[in-house]
C-alpha cells in the first residue's frame, strides 16, 4: 500500500491548501468566475484520470450552478454548441495546460483563449490549471478513494 502524501507530510498538504486558496482569491480578482474555475478543475481531472478530483469537482460544479447537461458533455465539449466562448476558452486552457508539452494546435487554442478572456483572466485560468494538476497528482499518488454517495451527495456508509 502506498503512503498518503497528505497524511505523511501534513505540513506540505497545508502549504498546498494555502497555495490553492491564494490562487482562488487571485483568480477571482482577475475576473475568472467560480464556474469557469470549476470547468478547468473538472476537465483537467478527467484528462488526468483522477477519480477523487472528478468526484469532488463534479459536485462543486453543480453547487456553482453549472448545468448537468454541460457536465455530462464535458469530455466532448468541442462537439457541442452548449458552451459559450468564455467556457470554451477556459476548457481549451485546461486541456493545453494538462496535456504537456503544448502542440501547435494547443498553442493556437491558447492564443484564441487569451483573446476571449483577456490577459489577466487568461493567466488566472492557467494558474487554476497548474494548481489542479498538482492536486490531481497528489490524489493519484496518495490513492485517495471515492466514497459512494446518494443523489444529495451524502456519503453512503
Number of C-alpha atoms within 10 A of each C-alpha: 5 7 11 16 17 16 11 11 11 12 11 13 16 12 11 17 14 12 12 19 12 11 18 19 11 17 23 14 13 16 16 23 16 17 17 21 27 23 26 30 30 28 27 28 28 18 16 18 14 24 18 17 26 21 18 14 21 21 16 18 21 14 11 16 10 18 12 12 9 15 16 11 14 19 14 9 18 13 10 10 9 15 16 8 14 16 20 21 24 32 30 25 29 29 21 22 22 21 13 9 9 14 11 8 9 18 15 14 20 23 14 17 24 20 13 17 20 13 13 16 22 24 17 23 32 21 21 28 28 19 18 24 23 13 20 24 16 18 19 18 14 17 17 17 13 14 11 11 12 8 6 7 9 10 11 8 6
